[in-house]
Amino acid sequence: MVYMNIHDVRGERIVAICDEELYGAKLVDTRLGIVFHVSEPFYGGQKVPLDYALSIAREATIINLVGKRSVEAAIREGLVHPDAVLDIAGIPHAQVVKTPY
């Protein structure tokens, strides 16, 4: 299970997905100088099966993923290129912005 939230903003559909155990976590990576909040306002929405979340993400214009299971599944599905994954405090994070072309 993962948490998924859908945001419709200025003509964009943003789908945010995080592994269930990361919901509400704060990732601190001193190496990168990043403090990343897996916050309820952005990621909270529905707790759903990962396959379902990815099916919704396919229709999004922007996808935001946090967590090993979520990111690895998105890579397997061809939604994320492996080189686009950022490691934040040992946790994979990826963002996808689809162009209309």
C-alpha positions as CSV (number, residue, x, y, z in Angstrom):
1,M,0.0,0.0,0.0
2,V,1.0,3.6,-0.7
3,Y,-0.4,7.0,0.0
4,M,-1.5,8.9,-3.1
5,N,-2.8,12.4,-3.5
6,I,-4.0,14.2,-6.6
7,H,-3.6,17.9,-7.0
8,D,-5.2,19.8,-9.9
9,V,-3.3,23.1,-10.2
10,R,-3.4,25.5,-13.2
11,G,-4.2,22.9,-15.8
12,E,-1.7,20.4,-14.4
13,R,-2.6,17.1,-12.7
14,I,0.0,16.3,-10.0
15,V,0.0,12.8,-8.6
16,A,2.0,12.4,-5.4
17,I,2.8,8.9,-4.2
18,C,4.8,7.7,-1.2
19,D,5.5,4.4,0.4
20,E,3.2,3.9,3.3
21,E,5.9,3.8,6.0
22,L,7.3,7.2,4.8
23,Y,4.1,9.1,5.2
24,G,4.7,12.0,7.6
25,A,8.5,11.4,7.7
26,K,11.2,14.1,7.6
27,L,14.2,13.1,5.5
28,V,17.4,15.0,6.4
29,D,20.3,14.6,4.1
30,T,23.2,16.8,5.3
31,R,25.3,15.6,2.3
32,L,22.9,17.3,-0.1
33,G,21.7,20.0,2.3
34,I,18.1,18.9,1.9
35,V,15.3,18.5,4.5
36,F,12.4,16.8,2.7
37,H,9.0,16.5,4.4
38,V,6.8,13.7,3.2
39,S,3.9,15.8,4.4
40,E,0.2,15.1,4.8
41,P,-1.0,18.1,2.8
42,F,1.0,16.9,-0.3
43,Y,1.1,13.1,-0.1
44,G,-2.0,12.5,2.1
45,G,-5.1,11.5,0.3
46,Q,-5.9,7.9,-0.1
47,K,-4.1,4.7,1.0
48,V,-4.3,2.6,-2.1
49,P,-2.5,-0.4,-3.8
50,L,0.7,0.6,-5.6
51,D,-0.6,-0.7,-9.0
52,Y,-3.7,1.5,-8.7
53,A,-1.6,4.6,-7.8
54,L,0.6,4.0,-10.8
55,S,-2.4,3.6,-13.1
56,I,-3.6,7.1,-12.0
57,A,0.0,8.5,-12.3
58,R,0.1,7.4,-16.0
59,E,-2.6,10.1,-16.7
60,A,-0.8,12.8,-14.7
61,T,1.2,15.7,-16.1
62,I,3.5,15.7,-13.1
63,I,4.4,12.7,-10.9
64,N,6.2,12.9,-7.5
65,L,7.3,9.6,-5.9
66,V,9.1,8.9,-2.7
67,G,10.2,5.5,-1.4
68,K,11.9,2.4,-2.7
69,R,8.8,0.4,-3.6
70,S,7.1,3.3,-5.4
71,V,10.1,4.5,-7.3
72,E,11.2,1.0,-8.3
73,A,7.7,0.1,-9.6
74,A,7.6,3.4,-11.6
75,I,10.9,2.5,-13.2
76,R,9.7,-1.0,-14.1
77,E,6.6,0.6,-15.6
78,G,8.6,3.0,-17.7
79,L,7.3,6.1,-15.9
80,V,10.7,7.0,-14.4
81,H,14.2,6.7,-15.9
82,P,16.6,5.2,-13.4
83,D,19.1,8.0,-13.9
84,A,16.4,10.5,-12.8
85,V,16.2,9.2,-9.2
86,L,17.6,11.3,-6.4
87,D,18.7,9.6,-3.2
88,I,17.7,11.6,-0.1
89,A,19.0,10.2,3.1
90,G,19.0,6.7,1.6
91,I,15.4,7.1,0.2
92,P,14.7,7.2,-3.5
93,H,12.8,10.2,-4.8
94,A,11.7,11.0,-8.4
95,Q,9.8,13.7,-10.2
96,V,8.4,13.4,-13.6
97,V,7.2,16.3,-15.7
98,K,5.5,15.2,-19.0
99,T,5.7,17.5,-21.9
100,P,2.8,17.9,-24.3
101,Y,4.9,17.0,-27.4
